[in-house]
């Protein structure tokens, strides 16, 4: 399902036509401009609020949020209680 989402600064969106994610850097309603930074791009670009209304975009997860989740998962794995693992192994060996 595709739709045009409300532009919110700091949020990530997926452009379904270009199949590309981007972050909204700022929304200037007075000037009618939205500054975006496409994933992997070095420079931001501006689009008008009118052009935004013509896009087929939907909210997307931040690549930074995804990498933090992956890192948290790895960090949690580092806290395995080795004594508990050994006790479990011994119980299996005894049977």
DOMIDO-546873 format. One record per atom (N, C-alpha, C): residue number from 1; residue in three letters; atom name; z, y, x. Coordinates in Angstrom, 3 decimals. Each point is the difference from the previous one (the first is absolute). Layout:
N
<tidren pos="NUM" code="ala" site="CA" zz="Z" yy="Y" xx="X"/>
...
This chain:
95
<tidren pos="1" code="unk" site="N" zz="0.000" yy="-1.170" xx="0.837"/>
<tidren pos="1" code="unk" site="CA" zz="0.000" yy="1.170" xx="-0.837"/>
<tidren pos="1" code="unk" site="C" zz="0.000" yy="1.239" xx="0.887"/>
<tidren pos="2" code="unk" site="N" zz="-0.883" yy="0.908" xx="-0.238"/>
<tidren pos="2" code="unk" site="CA" zz="-0.111" yy="1.217" xx="0.783"/>
<tidren pos="2" code="unk" site="C" zz="0.230" yy="1.203" xx="-0.888"/>
<tidren pos="3" code="unk" site="N" zz="0.610" yy="0.989" xx="0.568"/>
<tidren pos="3" code="unk" site="CA" zz="0.258" yy="1.228" xx="-0.734"/>
<tidren pos="3" code="unk" site="C" zz="0.217" yy="1.115" xx="1.005"/>
<tidren pos="4" code="unk" site="N" zz="0.034" yy="1.215" xx="-0.482"/>
<tidren pos="4" code="unk" site="CA" zz="0.309" yy="1.125" xx="0.864"/>
<tidren pos="4" code="unk" site="C" zz="1.477" yy="0.305" xx="-0.129"/>
<tidren pos="5" code="unk" site="N" zz="0.726" yy="-0.199" xx="1.071"/>
<tidren pos="5" code="unk" site="CA" zz="1.438" yy="0.221" xx="0.022"/>
<tidren pos="5" code="unk" site="C" zz="0.305" yy="1.465" xx="0.283"/>
<tidren pos="6" code="unk" site="N" zz="1.182" yy="0.419" xx="-0.388"/>
<tidren pos="6" code="unk" site="CA" zz="0.463" yy="1.361" xx="0.280"/>
<tidren pos="6" code="unk" site="C" zz="0.181" yy="0.164" xx="1.513"/>
<tidren pos="7" code="unk" site="N" zz="-0.565" yy="1.050" xx="0.608"/>
<tidren pos="7" code="unk" site="CA" zz="0.162" yy="0.182" xx="1.446"/>
<tidren pos="7" code="unk" site="C" zz="1.409" yy="0.490" xx="0.348"/>
<tidren pos="8" code="unk" site="N" zz="0.673" yy="-0.742" xx="0.864"/>
<tidren pos="8" code="unk" site="CA" zz="1.359" yy="0.342" xx="0.417"/>
<tidren pos="8" code="unk" site="C" zz="0.041" yy="-0.007" xx="1.529"/>
<tidren pos="9" code="unk" site="N" zz="0.439" yy="1.112" xx="0.582"/>
<tidren pos="9" code="unk" site="CA" zz="0.087" yy="0.112" xx="1.461"/>
<tidren pos="9" code="unk" site="C" zz="0.943" yy="-1.068" xx="0.552"/>
<tidren pos="10" code="unk" site="N" zz="-0.439" yy="-0.639" xx="1.087"/>
<tidren pos="10" code="unk" site="CA" zz="0.793" yy="-1.035" xx="0.650"/>
<tidren pos="10" code="unk" site="C" zz="-0.270" yy="-1.401" xx="-0.509"/>
<tidren pos="11" code="unk" site="N" zz="-0.767" yy="-0.120" xx="-1.072"/>
<tidren pos="11" code="unk" site="CA" zz="-0.308" yy="-1.315" xx="-0.571"/>
<tidren pos="11" code="unk" site="C" zz="-1.355" yy="-0.501" xx="0.505"/>
<tidren pos="12" code="unk" site="N" zz="-0.169" yy="-1.312" xx="-0.020"/>
<tidren pos="12" code="unk" site="CA" zz="-1.246" yy="-0.656" xx="0.402"/>
<tidren pos="12" code="unk" site="C" zz="-0.772" yy="-0.447" xx="-1.229"/>
<tidren pos="13" code="unk" site="N" zz="-1.328" yy="0.054" xx="0.120"/>
<tidren pos="13" code="unk" site="CA" zz="-0.900" yy="-0.375" xx="-1.092"/>
<tidren pos="13" code="unk" site="C" zz="-1.152" yy="-0.822" xx="0.565"/>
<tidren pos="14" code="unk" site="N" zz="-0.633" yy="-0.753" xx="-0.872"/>
<tidren pos="14" code="unk" site="CA" zz="-1.177" yy="-0.789" xx="0.372"/>
<tidren pos="14" code="unk" site="C" zz="-1.201" yy="0.546" xx="-0.753"/>
<tidren pos="15" code="unk" site="N" zz="-1.031" yy="0.389" xx="0.737"/>
<tidren pos="15" code="unk" site="CA" zz="-1.262" yy="0.462" xx="-0.579"/>
<tidren pos="15" code="unk" site="C" zz="-0.849" yy="-1.241" xx="-0.244"/>
<tidren pos="16" code="unk" site="N" zz="-0.181" yy="-0.354" xx="-1.271"/>
<tidren pos="16" code="unk" site="CA" zz="-0.720" yy="-1.226" xx="-0.343"/>
<tidren pos="16" code="unk" site="C" zz="-1.490" yy="0.073" xx="0.316"/>
<tidren pos="17" code="unk" site="N" zz="-0.588" yy="1.177" xx="-0.050"/>
<tidren pos="17" code="unk" site="CA" zz="-1.423" yy="0.130" xx="0.313"/>
<tidren pos="17" code="unk" site="C" zz="-0.264" yy="-0.218" xx="1.485"/>
<tidren pos="18" code="unk" site="N" zz="0.868" yy="0.546" xx="0.852"/>
<tidren pos="18" code="unk" site="CA" zz="-0.168" yy="-0.142" xx="1.452"/>
<tidren pos="18" code="unk" site="C" zz="0.780" yy="-1.177" xx="0.573"/>
<tidren pos="19" code="unk" site="N" zz="0.829" yy="-0.640" xx="-0.848"/>
<tidren pos="19" code="unk" site="CA" zz="0.864" yy="-1.100" xx="0.434"/>
<tidren pos="19" code="unk" site="C" zz="0.801" yy="0.409" xx="1.236"/>
<tidren pos="20" code="unk" site="N" zz="0.698" yy="1.148" xx="-0.136"/>
<tidren pos="20" code="unk" site="CA" zz="0.729" yy="0.564" xx="1.130"/>
<tidren pos="20" code="unk" site="C" zz="1.301" yy="0.640" xx="-0.487"/>
<tidren pos="21" code="unk" site="N" zz="1.049" yy="-0.149" xx="0.800"/>
<tidren pos="21" code="unk" site="CA" zz="1.292" yy="0.609" xx="-0.321"/>
<tidren pos="21" code="unk" site="C" zz="0.112" yy="1.372" xx="0.654"/>
<tidren pos="22" code="unk" site="N" zz="0.789" yy="0.870" xx="-0.625"/>
<tidren pos="22" code="unk" site="CA" zz="0.252" yy="1.321" xx="0.566"/>
<tidren pos="22" code="unk" site="C" zz="1.335" yy="0.513" xx="-0.479"/>
<tidren pos="23" code="unk" site="N" zz="0.547" yy="0.936" xx="0.768"/>
<tidren pos="23" code="unk" site="CA" zz="1.267" yy="0.639" xx="-0.350"/>
<tidren pos="23" code="unk" site="C" zz="-0.271" yy="1.441" xx="-0.407"/>
<tidren pos="24" code="unk" site="N" zz="0.713" yy="0.460" xx="-1.005"/>
<tidren pos="24" code="unk" site="CA" zz="-0.101" yy="1.408" xx="-0.378"/>
<tidren pos="24" code="unk" site="C" zz="0.985" yy="0.775" xx="0.851"/>
<tidren pos="25" code="unk" site="N" zz="-0.522" yy="0.950" xx="0.755"/>
<tidren pos="25" code="unk" site="CA" zz="0.813" yy="0.822" xx="0.880"/>
<tidren pos="25" code="unk" site="C" zz="0.623" yy="1.148" xx="-0.783"/>
<tidren pos="26" code="unk" site="N" zz="-0.817" yy="0.658" xx="-0.824"/>
<tidren pos="26" code="unk" site="CA" zz="0.516" yy="1.112" xx="-0.809"/>
<tidren pos="26" code="unk" site="C" zz="-0.855" yy="0.188" xx="-1.239"/>
<tidren pos="27" code="unk" site="N" zz="0.617" yy="0.600" xx="-1.013"/>
<tidren pos="27" code="unk" site="CA" zz="-0.695" yy="0.353" xx="-1.235"/>
<tidren pos="27" code="unk" site="C" zz="0.254" yy="1.485" xx="-0.233"/>
<tidren pos="28" code="unk" site="N" zz="-1.073" yy="0.778" xx="-0.002"/>
<tidren pos="28" code="unk" site="CA" zz="0.105" yy="1.437" xx="-0.236"/>
<tidren pos="28" code="unk" site="C" zz="-0.646" yy="0.294" xx="-1.347"/>
<tidren pos="29" code="unk" site="N" zz="0.822" yy="0.036" xx="-1.043"/>
<tidren pos="29" code="unk" site="CA" zz="-0.533" yy="0.218" xx="-1.344"/>
<tidren pos="29" code="unk" site="C" zz="-0.541" yy="1.419" xx="-0.167"/>
<tidren pos="30" code="unk" site="N" zz="0.579" yy="0.952" xx="0.724"/>
<tidren pos="30" code="unk" site="CA" zz="-0.467" yy="1.387" xx="-0.079"/>
<tidren pos="30" code="unk" site="C" zz="-1.435" yy="0.127" xx="0.518"/>
<tidren pos="31" code="unk" site="N" zz="-0.266" yy="-0.642" xx="1.153"/>
<tidren pos="31" code="unk" site="CA" zz="-1.345" yy="0.019" xx="0.593"/>
<tidren pos="31" code="unk" site="C" zz="-0.895" yy="-1.085" xx="-0.599"/>
<tidren pos="32" code="unk" site="N" zz="0.595" yy="-0.982" xx="-0.673"/>
<tidren pos="32" code="unk" site="CA" zz="-0.767" yy="-1.095" xx="-0.583"/>
<tidren pos="32" code="unk" site="C" zz="-0.494" yy="-0.990" xx="1.033"/>
<tidren pos="33" code="unk" site="N" zz="0.809" yy="-0.202" xx="1.074"/>
<tidren pos="33" code="unk" site="CA" zz="-0.416" yy="-0.884" xx="1.094"/>
<tidren pos="33" code="unk" site="C" zz="1.041" yy="-1.076" xx="0.279"/>
<tidren pos="34" code="unk" site="N" zz="-0.495" yy="-1.145" xx="0.405"/>
<tidren pos="34" code="unk" site="CA" zz="0.841" yy="-1.115" xx="0.426"/>
<tidren pos="34" code="unk" site="C" zz="-0.410" yy="-0.340" xx="1.420"/>
<tidren pos="35" code="unk" site="N" zz="0.973" yy="-0.036" xx="0.914"/>
<tidren pos="35" code="unk" site="CA" zz="-0.280" yy="-0.397" xx="1.375"/>
<tidren pos="35" code="unk" site="C" zz="0.343" yy="-1.471" xx="0.137"/>
<tidren pos="36" code="unk" site="N" zz="-0.967" yy="-0.798" xx="0.477"/>
<tidren pos="36" code="unk" site="CA" zz="0.217" yy="-1.440" xx="0.152"/>
<tidren pos="36" code="unk" site="C" zz="-0.280" yy="-0.425" xx="1.435"/>
<tidren pos="37" code="unk" site="N" zz="0.595" yy="-1.107" xx="0.377"/>
<tidren pos="37" code="unk" site="CA" zz="-0.255" yy="-0.615" xx="1.297"/>
<tidren pos="37" code="unk" site="C" zz="-0.337" yy="-1.454" xx="-0.250"/>
<tidren pos="38" code="unk" site="N" zz="-1.245" yy="-0.349" xx="0.298"/>
<tidren pos="38" code="unk" site="CA" zz="-0.440" yy="-1.381" xx="-0.208"/>
<tidren pos="38" code="unk" site="C" zz="0.564" yy="-0.896" xx="1.084"/>
<tidren pos="39" code="unk" site="N" zz="0.291" yy="-1.231" xx="-0.366"/>
<tidren pos="39" code="unk" site="CA" zz="0.559" yy="-0.956" xx="0.959"/>
<tidren pos="39" code="unk" site="C" zz="-0.942" yy="-0.144" xx="1.188"/>
<tidren pos="40" code="unk" site="N" zz="0.557" yy="0.154" xx="1.197"/>
<tidren pos="40" code="unk" site="CA" zz="-0.786" yy="-0.118" xx="1.225"/>
<tidren pos="40" code="unk" site="C" zz="-0.677" yy="1.284" xx="0.434"/>
<tidren pos="41" code="unk" site="N" zz="-0.003" yy="1.030" xx="-0.839"/>
<tidren pos="41" code="unk" site="CA" zz="-0.641" yy="1.268" xx="0.363"/>
<tidren pos="41" code="unk" site="C" zz="0.960" yy="0.844" xx="0.833"/>
<tidren pos="42" code="unk" site="N" zz="-0.565" yy="0.842" xx="0.847"/>
<tidren pos="42" code="unk" site="CA" zz="0.815" yy="0.882" xx="0.828"/>
<tidren pos="42" code="unk" site="C" zz="0.177" yy="1.372" xx="-0.631"/>
<tidren pos="43" code="unk" site="N" zz="-0.927" yy="0.386" xx="-0.860"/>
<tidren pos="43" code="unk" site="CA" zz="0.067" yy="1.314" xx="-0.622"/>
<tidren pos="43" code="unk" site="C" zz="0.038" yy="-0.131" xx="-1.516"/>
<tidren pos="44" code="unk" site="N" zz="0.742" yy="0.915" xx="-0.612"/>
<tidren pos="44" code="unk" site="CA" zz="0.094" yy="0.005" xx="-1.461"/>
<tidren pos="44" code="unk" site="C" zz="-1.229" yy="0.684" xx="-0.585"/>
<tidren pos="45" code="unk" site="N" zz="-0.163" yy="-0.168" xx="-1.301"/>
<tidren pos="45" code="unk" site="CA" zz="-1.091" yy="0.672" xx="-0.711"/>
<tidren pos="45" code="unk" site="C" zz="0.534" yy="0.542" xx="-1.311"/>
<tidren pos="46" code="unk" site="N" zz="-0.702" yy="0.957" xx="-0.558"/>
<tidren pos="46" code="unk" site="CA" zz="0.418" yy="0.577" xx="-1.271"/>
<tidren pos="46" code="unk" site="C" zz="-0.980" yy="-0.384" xx="-1.093"/>
<tidren pos="47" code="unk" site="N" zz="0.555" yy="-0.270" xx="-1.176"/>
<tidren pos="47" code="unk" site="CA" zz="-0.832" yy="-0.216" xx="-1.179"/>
<tidren pos="47" code="unk" site="C" zz="0.556" yy="0.886" xx="-1.108"/>
<tidren pos="48" code="unk" site="N" zz="-0.856" yy="0.364" xx="-0.920"/>
<tidren pos="48" code="unk" site="CA" zz="0.450" yy="0.851" xx="-1.103"/>
<tidren pos="48" code="unk" site="C" zz="0.677" yy="-0.855" xx="-1.069"/>
<tidren pos="49" code="unk" site="N" zz="0.837" yy="0.651" xx="-0.782"/>
<tidren pos="49" code="unk" site="CA" zz="0.635" yy="-0.706" xx="-1.118"/>
<tidren pos="49" code="unk" site="C" zz="-1.052" yy="-0.513" xx="-0.981"/>
<tidren pos="50" code="unk" site="N" zz="-1.100" yy="0.736" xx="-0.162"/>
<tidren pos="50" code="unk" site="CA" zz="-1.080" yy="-0.458" xx="-0.873"/>
<tidren pos="50" code="unk" site="C" zz="-0.637" yy="-1.277" xx="0.540"/>
<tidren pos="51" code="unk" site="N" zz="-0.214" yy="-0.046" xx="1.321"/>
<tidren pos="51" code="unk" site="CA" zz="-0.553" yy="-1.216" xx="0.606"/>
<tidren pos="51" code="unk" site="C" zz="0.974" yy="-1.168" xx="-0.127"/>
<tidren pos="52" code="unk" site="N" zz="1.294" yy="0.290" xx="0.108"/>
<tidren pos="52" code="unk" site="CA" zz="1.020" yy="-1.038" xx="-0.147"/>
<tidren pos="52" code="unk" site="C" zz="-0.123" yy="-0.686" xx="-1.359"/>
<tidren pos="53" code="unk" site="N" zz="-0.232" yy="0.821" xx="-1.022"/>
<tidren pos="53" code="unk" site="CA" zz="-0.105" yy="-0.546" xx="-1.352"/>
<tidren pos="53" code="unk" site="C" zz="-1.190" yy="-0.941" xx="-0.164"/>
<tidren pos="54" code="unk" site="N" zz="-0.998" yy="0.125" xx="0.863"/>
<tidren pos="54" code="unk" site="CA" zz="-1.178" yy="-0.859" xx="-0.067"/>
<tidren pos="54" code="unk" site="C" zz="0.158" yy="-1.290" xx="0.805"/>
<tidren pos="55" code="unk" site="N" zz="1.039" yy="-0.066" xx="0.851"/>
<tidren pos="55" code="unk" site="CA" zz="0.214" yy="-1.182" xx="0.835"/>
<tidren pos="55" code="unk" site="C" zz="0.642" yy="-1.128" xx="-0.792"/>
<tidren pos="56" code="unk" site="N" zz="-0.277" yy="-1.214" xx="0.423"/>
<tidren pos="56" code="unk" site="CA" zz="0.673" yy="-1.178" xx="-0.550"/>
<tidren pos="56" code="unk" site="C" zz="1.011" yy="-0.469" xx="1.041"/>
<tidren pos="57" code="unk" site="N" zz="1.212" yy="0.523" xx="-0.110"/>
<tidren pos="57" code="unk" site="CA" zz="1.044" yy="-0.332" xx="0.968"/>
<tidren pos="57" code="unk" site="C" zz="1.200" yy="-0.585" xx="-0.721"/>
<tidren pos="58" code="unk" site="N" zz="0.779" yy="-0.740" xx="0.759"/>
<tidren pos="58" code="unk" site="CA" zz="1.232" yy="-0.574" xx="-0.523"/>
<tidren pos="58" code="unk" site="C" zz="1.046" yy="0.021" xx="1.104"/>
<tidren pos="59" code="unk" site="N" zz="1.271" yy="0.007" xx="-0.362"/>
<tidren pos="59" code="unk" site="CA" zz="1.060" yy="0.008" xx="1.015"/>
<tidren pos="59" code="unk" site="C" zz="-0.132" yy="-1.215" xx="0.926"/>
<tidren pos="60" code="unk" site="N" zz="0.355" yy="0.213" xx="1.259"/>
<tidren pos="60" code="unk" site="CA" zz="-0.072" yy="-1.066" xx="1.000"/>
<tidren pos="60" code="unk" site="C" zz="1.276" yy="0.022" xx="0.828"/>
<tidren pos="61" code="unk" site="N" zz="0.277" yy="-1.111" xx="0.667"/>
<tidren pos="61" code="unk" site="CA" zz="1.157" yy="-0.073" xx="0.894"/>
<tidren pos="61" code="unk" site="C" zz="-0.325" yy="0.701" xx="1.308"/>
<tidren pos="62" code="unk" site="N" zz="0.994" yy="0.638" xx="0.553"/>
<tidren pos="62" code="unk" site="CA" zz="-0.127" yy="0.646" xx="1.300"/>
<tidren pos="62" code="unk" site="C" zz="-0.130" yy="-1.062" xx="1.086"/>
<tidren pos="63" code="unk" site="N" zz="-0.927" yy="0.161" xx="0.932"/>
<tidren pos="63" code="unk" site="CA" zz="-0.073" yy="-0.952" xx="1.121"/>
<tidren pos="63" code="unk" site="C" zz="1.296" yy="-0.012" xx="0.800"/>
<tidren pos="64" code="unk" site="N" zz="0.681" yy="1.127" xx="0.086"/>
<tidren pos="64" code="unk" site="CA" zz="1.275" yy="0.054" xx="0.704"/>
<tidren pos="64" code="unk" site="C" zz="1.052" yy="-0.795" xx="-0.737"/>
<tidren pos="65" code="unk" site="N" zz="0.011" yy="0.073" xx="-1.311"/>
<tidren pos="65" code="unk" site="CA" zz="0.958" yy="-0.758" xx="-0.803"/>
<tidren pos="65" code="unk" site="C" zz="-0.242" yy="-1.494" xx="0.208"/>
<tidren pos="66" code="unk" site="N" zz="-1.259" yy="-0.419" xx="0.024"/>
<tidren pos="66" code="unk" site="CA" zz="-0.321" yy="-1.407" xx="0.205"/>
<tidren pos="66" code="unk" site="C" zz="0.469" yy="-0.472" xx="1.368"/>
<tidren pos="67" code="unk" site="N" zz="-0.219" yy="0.805" xx="1.052"/>
<tidren pos="67" code="unk" site="CA" zz="0.401" yy="-0.418" xx="1.338"/>
<tidren pos="67" code="unk" site="C" zz="1.515" yy="-0.033" xx="0.122"/>
<tidren pos="68" code="unk" site="N" zz="0.712" yy="0.915" xx="-0.673"/>
<tidren pos="68" code="unk" site="CA" zz="1.464" yy="-0.035" xx="0.030"/>
<tidren pos="68" code="unk" site="C" zz="0.501" yy="-1.266" xx="-0.679"/>
<tidren pos="69" code="unk" site="N" zz="-0.627" yy="-0.399" xx="-1.096"/>
<tidren pos="69" code="unk" site="CA" zz="0.410" yy="-1.219" xx="-0.681"/>
<tidren pos="69" code="unk" site="C" zz="-0.197" yy="-1.208" xx="0.901"/>
<tidren pos="70" code="unk" site="N" zz="-1.134" yy="-0.045" xx="0.699"/>
<tidren pos="70" code="unk" site="CA" zz="-0.254" yy="-1.106" xx="0.909"/>
<tidren pos="70" code="unk" site="C" zz="1.027" yy="0.003" xx="1.123"/>
<tidren pos="71" code="unk" site="N" zz="0.309" yy="1.179" xx="0.551"/>
<tidren pos="71" code="unk" site="CA" zz="0.985" yy="0.083" xx="1.073"/>
<tidren pos="71" code="unk" site="C" zz="1.383" yy="-0.387" xx="-0.498"/>
<tidren pos="72" code="unk" site="N" zz="0.363" yy="0.383" xx="-1.220"/>
<tidren pos="72" code="unk" site="CA" zz="1.288" yy="-0.384" xx="-0.560"/>
<tidren pos="72" code="unk" site="C" zz="0.088" yy="-1.515" xx="-0.129"/>
<tidren pos="73" code="unk" site="N" zz="-1.096" yy="-0.625" xx="-0.392"/>
<tidren pos="73" code="unk" site="CA" zz="-0.015" yy="-1.448" xx="-0.141"/>
<tidren pos="73" code="unk" site="C" zz="0.247" yy="-0.659" xx="1.348"/>
<tidren pos="74" code="unk" site="N" zz="-0.649" yy="0.490" xx="1.045"/>
<tidren pos="74" code="unk" site="CA" zz="0.189" yy="-0.552" xx="1.335"/>
<tidren pos="74" code="unk" site="C" zz="1.428" yy="0.238" xx="0.464"/>
<tidren pos="75" code="unk" site="N" zz="0.538" yy="1.196" xx="-0.265"/>
<tidren pos="75" code="unk" site="CA" zz="1.370" yy="0.301" xx="0.404"/>
<tidren pos="75" code="unk" site="C" zz="0.982" yy="-0.930" xx="-0.689"/>
<tidren pos="76" code="unk" site="N" zz="-0.199" yy="-0.286" xx="-1.271"/>
<tidren pos="76" code="unk" site="CA" zz="0.887" yy="-0.908" xx="-0.717"/>
<tidren pos="76" code="unk" site="C" zz="-0.034" yy="-1.394" xx="0.608"/>
<tidren pos="77" code="unk" site="N" zz="-1.152" yy="-0.418" xx="0.479"/>
<tidren pos="77" code="unk" site="CA" zz="-0.122" yy="-1.331" xx="0.598"/>
<tidren pos="77" code="unk" site="C" zz="0.793" yy="-0.093" xx="1.295"/>
<tidren pos="78" code="unk" site="N" zz="0.248" yy="1.118" xx="0.669"/>
<tidren pos="78" code="unk" site="CA" zz="0.763" yy="-0.005" xx="1.240"/>
<tidren pos="78" code="unk" site="C" zz="1.481" yy="-0.265" xx="-0.218"/>
<tidren pos="79" code="unk" site="N" zz="0.467" yy="0.069" xx="-1.244"/>
<tidren pos="79" code="unk" site="CA" zz="1.418" yy="-0.153" xx="-0.288"/>
<tidren pos="79" code="unk" site="C" zz="0.350" yy="-1.387" xx="-0.522"/>
<tidren pos="80" code="unk" site="N" zz="-0.769" yy="-0.987" xx="0.348"/>
<tidren pos="80" code="unk" site="CA" zz="0.295" yy="-1.370" xx="-0.413"/>
<tidren pos="80" code="unk" site="C" zz="1.242" yy="-0.469" xx="0.750"/>
<tidren pos="81" code="unk" site="N" zz="0.942" yy="-0.574" xx="-0.717"/>
<tidren pos="81" code="unk" site="CA" zz="1.236" yy="-0.504" xx="0.587"/>
<tidren pos="81" code="unk" site="C" zz="-0.311" yy="-1.336" xx="0.677"/>
<tidren pos="82" code="unk" site="N" zz="-0.007" yy="0.005" xx="1.344"/>
<tidren pos="82" code="unk" site="CA" zz="-0.362" yy="-1.215" xx="0.743"/>
<tidren pos="82" code="unk" site="C" zz="0.978" yy="-1.133" xx="-0.260"/>
<tidren pos="83" code="unk" site="N" zz="1.303" yy="0.318" xx="-0.210"/>
<tidren pos="83" code="unk" site="CA" zz="0.982" yy="-1.041" xx="-0.283"/>
<tidren pos="83" code="unk" site="C" zz="-0.335" yy="-0.705" xx="-1.312"/>
<tidren pos="84" code="unk" site="N" zz="-0.429" yy="0.774" xx="-0.988"/>
<tidren pos="84" code="unk" site="CA" zz="-0.356" yy="-0.580" xx="-1.293"/>
<tidren pos="84" code="unk" site="C" zz="-1.198" yy="-0.926" xx="0.142"/>
<tidren pos="85" code="unk" site="N" zz="-0.973" yy="0.395" xx="0.825"/>
<tidren pos="85" code="unk" site="CA" zz="-1.177" yy="-0.829" xx="0.222"/>
<tidren pos="85" code="unk" site="C" zz="0.404" yy="-1.291" xx="0.691"/>
<tidren pos="86" code="unk" site="N" zz="0.895" yy="0.079" xx="1.007"/>
<tidren pos="86" code="unk" site="CA" zz="0.447" yy="-1.196" xx="0.710"/>
<tidren pos="86" code="unk" site="C" zz="0.775" yy="-0.930" xx="-0.929"/>
<tidren pos="87" code="unk" site="N" zz="0.871" yy="0.550" xx="-0.856"/>
<tidren pos="87" code="unk" site="CA" zz="0.762" yy="-0.826" xx="-0.935"/>
<tidren pos="87" code="unk" site="C" zz="-0.926" yy="-0.735" xx="-0.949"/>
<tidren pos="88" code="unk" site="N" zz="-1.024" yy="0.659" xx="-0.463"/>
<tidren pos="88" code="unk" site="CA" zz="-0.956" yy="-0.629" xx="-0.887"/>
<tidren pos="88" code="unk" site="C" zz="-0.746" yy="-1.109" xx="0.705"/>
<tidren pos="89" code="unk" site="N" zz="-0.361" yy="0.243" xx="1.261"/>
<tidren pos="89" code="unk" site="CA" zz="-0.690" yy="-1.010" xx="0.779"/>
<tidren pos="89" code="unk" site="C" zz="0.888" yy="-1.211" xx="0.217"/>
<tidren pos="90" code="unk" site="N" zz="1.290" yy="0.235" xx="0.291"/>
<tidren pos="90" code="unk" site="CA" zz="0.927" yy="-1.105" xx="0.227"/>
<tidren pos="90" code="unk" site="C" zz="0.185" yy="-0.814" xx="-1.268"/>
<tidren pos="91" code="unk" site="N" zz="0.074" yy="0.653" xx="-1.130"/>
<tidren pos="91" code="unk" site="CA" zz="0.158" yy="-0.726" xx="-1.252"/>
<tidren pos="91" code="unk" site="C" zz="-1.206" yy="-0.896" xx="-0.262"/>
<tidren pos="92" code="unk" site="N" zz="-1.162" yy="0.458" xx="0.361"/>
<tidren pos="92" code="unk" site="CA" zz="-1.199" yy="-0.807" xx="-0.212"/>
<tidren pos="92" code="unk" site="C" zz="-0.027" yy="-1.169" xx="0.965"/>
<tidren pos="93" code="unk" site="N" zz="0.478" yy="0.205" xx="1.238"/>
<tidren pos="93" code="unk" site="CA" zz="-0.009" yy="-1.064" xx="0.988"/>
<tidren pos="93" code="unk" site="C" zz="1.000" yy="-1.094" xx="-0.346"/>
<tidren pos="94" code="unk" site="N" zz="1.102" yy="0.327" xx="-0.661"/>
<tidren pos="94" code="unk" site="CA" zz="1.038" yy="-0.967" xx="-0.321"/>
<tidren pos="94" code="unk" site="C" zz="-0.432" yy="-0.983" xx="-1.080"/>
<tidren pos="95" code="unk" site="N" zz="-0.921" yy="0.402" xx="-0.851"/>
<tidren pos="95" code="unk" site="CA" zz="-0.405" yy="-0.879" xx="-1.117"/>
<tidren pos="95" code="unk" site="C" zz="-0.932" yy="-1.060" xx="0.419"/>
